[in-house]
Amino acid sequence: MSAYHYCSSHAPIAYTYEADHHCPTCTEARFGKDERGDIAGEGSEDSEGNPIGAIFSWDEWSTEPGDTLACGNCHDVLDTTYGGN
């Protein structure tokens, strides 16, 4: 079973490879889907041999208010941090 097989409400918002963040659409275009329909299924590696990582909506990818998580390929904004006074 793939390490990234999740129901759609728990699907990753971004993937990490090639030392950058990437949206699910660009990741699927690069790595495809496995037989279960998972993007970048188990065993997928980037050009340096590193495993593909995943970022979920509940992950702390930044601690700075107002930071944006954007795809390194298409530059779509995937998430924004909020901080408040």
Helices and strands as residue ranges (DSSP letters): G 8-10, E 14-17, E 20-22, H 24-31, E 53-55, E 68-70, E 77-80
